[in-house]
Amino acid sequence: MSHSGTADSVRARRRRIGSLLRAARKAAGVTQVEVKGVLACSQSTVTKIENGTTTISAENLGELIDFLDVDQVTAAELRRLNEVNSVSRLRPGRRRAGPAWFGDVPELELRASEIRSWTGERIPGVLQSEQYMLAQFQAAGCANVPDLIAARKDRQRIFDREGRREFLLSESALDRLCATATPLMALDEVQHLLKTGELAGVRIRIVPYGRGLYLEPDFTILGFPDEPDQVYVEYVSGKLLLHKKNDVTEHQRAWAALDGRAATAAESARFLVALRDRLDASLFGKAAR
């Protein structure tokens, strides 16, 4: 599965490179015909580069950066993405801290101006407390637990950036947490959810049992300011990174349906506070606050 994950990552970076180059070309008032003259290639090749369906050499990228007068920040990102893609093509088996199939999802999450995540039976990684992470990785028998925790905590840098981060959790995910985790760990996780939900731009909402007989499988919609939305769906041994318009539209519709069933942010916060107080009382014998 690692080869498929690497391929997904390379394609995602190609699309990002193409999107940045297309935006830079339009900002410069340059046509694809003029670009093909600079690169000494066909116009169809220019189109493929901008659509992210083919690669661009470091030399040609440098020429385009100069020709389009790309700003320093964007130029640095273009060179970094292209360099990483070159390494990926040469070394398809290389690994990061964390599962190889997860690919560039953390990078996409950091770039996204909007994240809409739905999970039905679990607490998503970016909302997990350190205690929860530790128990999860130890239960799975992972050997490199400190590296995995560091990688997951690094994903939580999404909360340091401006933007909308919205999470819909099924009530069953919290029931499963309380039924399987130790009471102390469950309390720590619920407190972590409450604290995260207070951050600017973050909303955590619960979908109660009574709001629907069937709920969609987990998915996350990533929105970007300068390129189309993407969706990622995780499964046992990999992920799907979806960017075709029809796929994205179907998930946007699914989100709208879930959004209509979810409790409000205030109702969800009260639900979590009540759950916290019950756990607190069971552990320490305290009366509900």
C-alpha positions as CSV (number, residue, x, y, z in Angstrom):
1,M,0.0,0.0,0.0
2,S,3.0,2.3,0.5
3,H,3.5,2.6,-3.2
4,S,-0.1,3.7,-3.7
5,G,0.2,6.2,-0.9
6,T,3.4,7.6,-2.4
7,A,1.7,7.9,-5.8
8,D,-1.2,9.8,-4.2
9,S,1.2,12.2,-2.6
10,V,3.1,12.8,-5.8
11,R,-0.2,13.6,-7.6
12,A,-1.3,15.9,-4.9
13,R,2.0,17.9,-5.1
14,R,1.8,18.0,-8.9
15,R,-1.7,19.5,-8.7
16,R,-0.5,22.1,-6.1
17,I,2.5,23.0,-8.4
18,G,0.1,23.3,-11.4
19,S,-2.3,25.4,-9.4
20,L,0.4,27.8,-8.2
21,L,1.9,28.1,-11.7
22,R,-1.5,28.8,-13.3
23,A,-2.3,31.5,-10.7
24,A,1.1,33.1,-11.3
25,R,0.7,33.0,-15.1
26,K,-2.7,34.7,-14.9
27,A,-1.5,37.3,-12.4
28,A,1.3,38.1,-14.8
29,G,-1.1,38.4,-17.7
30,V,0.8,35.7,-19.7
31,T,-0.8,33.2,-22.0
32,Q,-0.1,29.5,-22.3
33,V,1.3,30.1,-25.8
34,E,3.9,32.5,-24.3
35,V,4.8,29.9,-21.7
36,K,5.3,27.1,-24.2
37,G,7.8,29.4,-26.0
38,V,9.8,29.8,-22.8
39,L,9.8,26.1,-22.1
40,A,10.2,25.0,-25.8
41,C,7.3,22.6,-25.4
42,S,3.8,22.1,-26.8
43,Q,0.8,24.0,-25.4
44,S,-0.8,20.7,-24.4
45,T,2.3,20.1,-22.1
46,V,1.7,23.5,-20.5
47,T,-1.9,22.5,-19.9
48,K,-0.9,19.2,-18.4
49,I,1.6,20.9,-16.0
50,E,-1.0,23.3,-14.9
51,N,-3.6,20.5,-14.4
52,G,-1.0,18.5,-12.4
53,T,-1.0,15.5,-14.8
54,T,2.6,15.8,-15.7
55,T,5.9,16.8,-14.1
56,I,8.1,19.8,-14.7
57,S,11.9,19.7,-14.4
58,A,13.7,21.8,-11.9
59,E,15.4,23.8,-14.7
60,N,12.1,24.6,-16.5
61,L,10.5,25.5,-13.1
62,G,13.3,27.9,-12.5
63,E,12.8,29.5,-15.9
64,L,9.1,29.9,-15.3
65,I,9.6,31.4,-11.9
66,D,11.9,34.0,-13.4
67,F,9.6,34.6,-16.5
68,L,6.5,35.0,-14.4
69,D,8.2,37.0,-11.7
70,V,6.9,34.7,-9.0
71,D,7.1,36.1,-5.5
72,Q,9.8,34.6,-3.2
73,V,7.4,32.8,-0.9
74,T,5.5,31.1,-3.7
75,A,8.8,30.4,-5.5
76,A,10.2,28.7,-2.4
77,E,7.0,26.5,-2.1
78,L,7.2,25.5,-5.8
79,R,10.8,24.5,-5.6
80,R,10.2,22.5,-2.3
81,L,7.2,20.7,-3.7
82,N,9.0,19.8,-7.0
83,E,12.1,18.7,-5.1
84,V,10.1,16.4,-2.8
85,N,8.3,14.9,-5.8
86,S,11.7,14.2,-7.4
87,V,12.8,12.4,-4.3
88,S,9.5,10.5,-4.1
89,R,9.9,9.2,-7.7
90,L,13.5,8.1,-7.0
91,R,12.7,6.5,-3.6
92,P,9.1,5.3,-3.6
93,G,9.6,3.2,-0.4
94,R,10.7,6.1,1.9
95,R,8.7,6.5,5.1
96,R,7.8,9.3,7.5
97,A,6.9,9.2,11.2
98,G,3.4,7.7,10.8
99,P,1.9,5.4,8.2
100,A,3.4,5.8,4.7
101,W,-0.1,5.6,3.0
102,F,-1.1,8.8,4.8
103,G,1.0,10.7,2.3
104,D,0.6,14.5,2.1
105,V,-2.6,14.7,4.1
106,P,-0.9,16.6,7.0
107,E,0.5,19.1,4.5
108,L,-2.9,19.5,2.9
109,E,-4.5,20.0,6.3
110,L,-2.1,22.8,7.1
111,R,-2.7,24.6,3.8
112,A,-6.5,24.3,4.0
113,S,-8.4,27.4,4.9
114,E,-11.4,25.2,5.8
115,I,-11.6,21.7,7.2
116,R,-14.9,19.8,7.6
117,S,-14.4,16.4,9.3
118,W,-17.1,13.7,10.0
119,T,-16.3,10.6,12.1
120,G,-18.9,8.1,13.3
121,E,-17.2,5.7,15.6
122,R,-13.9,7.2,16.7
123,I,-12.2,10.4,17.8
124,P,-10.2,11.8,14.8
125,G,-6.4,12.1,15.1
126,V,-6.3,15.9,15.2
127,L,-8.8,15.9,18.2
128,Q,-7.0,13.3,20.3
129,S,-5.3,14.0,23.6
130,E,-1.8,12.7,24.1
131,Q,-3.1,10.1,26.6
132,Y,-5.5,8.8,24.0
133,M,-2.8,8.7,21.3
134,L,-0.5,6.8,23.6
135,A,-3.1,4.2,24.5
136,Q,-4.2,3.8,20.9
137,F,-0.7,3.2,19.5
138,Q,0.3,0.9,22.3
139,A,-2.9,-1.2,21.8
140,A,-2.0,-1.5,18.1
141,G,1.5,-2.8,19.0
142,C,3.3,0.0,17.2
143,A,7.1,0.1,17.8
144,N,7.8,3.7,17.2
145,V,5.2,5.2,19.5
146,P,7.1,8.5,20.3
147,D,7.5,9.2,16.6
148,L,3.8,8.5,15.9
149,I,2.7,10.7,18.7
150,A,5.0,13.5,17.5
151,A,3.6,13.2,14.0
152,R,0.0,13.3,15.2
153,K,0.7,16.3,17.4
154,D,2.3,18.0,14.5
155,R,-1.0,17.6,12.6
156,Q,-2.6,19.6,15.4
157,R,-0.8,22.7,14.1
158,I,-3.9,23.2,12.0
159,F,-5.3,25.0,15.0
160,D,-2.5,27.5,15.0
161,R,-3.7,28.8,11.6
162,E,-6.6,31.0,10.7
163,G,-9.6,29.3,9.1
164,R,-12.7,27.3,9.7
165,R,-12.2,23.9,11.4
166,E,-15.4,22.0,11.9
167,F,-15.8,18.5,13.3
168,L,-19.0,16.4,13.5
169,L,-18.8,13.4,15.8
170,S,-21.4,10.8,16.3
171,E,-22.6,10.3,19.8
172,S,-21.5,6.7,19.4
173,A,-17.8,7.8,19.2
174,L,-18.1,9.2,22.7
175,D,-19.9,6.1,24.0
176,R,-17.2,3.9,22.6
177,L,-14.5,6.1,24.2
178,C,-16.2,5.8,27.6
179,A,-16.8,2.1,27.2
180,T,-13.3,1.1,26.1
181,A,-10.9,3.6,27.6
182,T,-10.0,3.9,31.3
183,P,-12.1,6.5,33.0
184,L,-9.1,8.7,33.5
185,M,-8.2,8.6,29.8
186,A,-11.8,9.2,28.8
187,L,-11.9,12.2,31.1
188,D,-8.7,13.6,29.7
189,E,-10.0,13.2,26.1
190,V,-13.3,14.9,26.9
191,Q,-11.5,17.8,28.5
192,H,-9.3,18.0,25.5
193,L,-12.3,18.2,23.2
194,L,-13.8,21.0,25.3
195,K,-10.6,22.9,25.3
196,T,-10.1,22.5,21.5
197,G,-13.7,23.5,20.9
198,E,-13.0,26.9,22.5
199,L,-10.3,27.8,20.0
200,A,-11.0,30.5,17.4
201,G,-12.5,29.1,14.2
202,V,-13.1,25.7,15.7
203,R,-16.5,24.0,16.1
204,I,-17.1,20.5,17.5
205,R,-20.7,19.3,17.2
206,I,-22.3,16.0,18.1
207,V,-24.7,14.1,15.9
208,P,-27.1,12.4,18.4
209,Y,-28.4,8.9,18.0
210,G,-32.0,10.0,17.3
211,R,-31.0,12.1,14.3
212,G,-30.8,9.4,11.7
213,L,-30.9,5.6,11.2
214,Y,-28.0,5.6,8.7
215,L,-25.0,7.9,8.8
216,E,-22.3,8.2,6.1
217,P,-18.8,6.6,6.5
218,D,-16.0,8.9,7.8
219,F,-14.7,11.6,5.4
220,T,-12.9,15.0,5.5
221,I,-13.4,17.9,3.1
222,L,-10.5,20.2,2.7
223,G,-11.1,23.7,1.3
224,F,-8.4,25.9,-0.2
225,P,-8.4,29.6,-1.1
226,D,-6.8,29.2,-4.5
227,E,-7.7,25.7,-5.7
228,P,-10.7,23.3,-5.7
229,D,-11.8,21.4,-2.6
230,Q,-10.4,17.9,-2.0
231,V,-11.8,15.1,0.1
232,Y,-9.9,12.3,1.8
233,V,-11.4,9.1,3.1
234,E,-9.4,6.7,5.3
235,Y,-9.7,2.9,5.3
236,V,-7.9,0.0,7.0
237,S,-4.7,0.1,4.9
238,G,-4.8,3.4,3.1
239,K,-6.7,6.4,2.0
240,L,-8.5,7.9,-1.0
241,L,-7.7,11.4,-1.9
242,L,-10.6,12.7,-4.1
243,H,-10.5,15.8,-6.2
244,K,-12.9,15.1,-9.1
245,K,-15.8,17.5,-9.1
246,N,-18.5,14.8,-8.9
247,D,-16.8,13.1,-5.9
248,V,-16.3,16.4,-4.0
249,T,-19.9,17.4,-4.7
250,E,-21.3,14.1,-3.4
251,H,-19.3,14.6,-0.1
252,Q,-20.4,18.2,0.2
253,R,-24.0,16.9,0.0
254,A,-23.3,14.3,2.6
255,W,-21.8,17.0,4.8
256,A,-24.9,19.2,4.4
257,A,-27.2,16.3,5.5
258,L,-25.0,15.6,8.5
259,D,-24.8,19.3,9.3
260,G,-28.6,19.4,9.4
261,R,-28.7,16.5,11.9
262,A,-26.0,17.7,14.2
263,A,-26.6,19.5,17.5
264,T,-25.5,23.1,17.7
265,A,-22.1,24.0,19.0
266,A,-23.6,25.2,22.3
267,E,-25.7,22.1,22.7
268,S,-22.7,19.9,22.0
269,A,-20.6,21.8,24.5
270,R,-23.2,21.2,27.2
271,F,-23.3,17.5,26.2
272,L,-19.5,17.3,26.7
273,V,-19.6,19.2,29.9
274,A,-22.2,16.8,31.3
275,L,-20.1,13.8,30.2
276,R,-17.0,15.3,31.8
277,D,-18.9,15.8,35.1
278,R,-20.1,12.2,35.1
279,L,-16.6,10.9,34.5
280,D,-15.2,13.3,37.1
281,A,-17.8,12.1,39.7
282,S,-17.1,8.4,39.0
283,L,-13.4,8.9,39.4
284,F,-13.3,11.3,42.3
285,G,-16.7,11.1,43.9
286,K,-17.5,14.8,43.1
287,A,-21.0,16.1,42.7
288,A,-21.9,17.3,39.3
289,R,-20.7,20.9,38.7
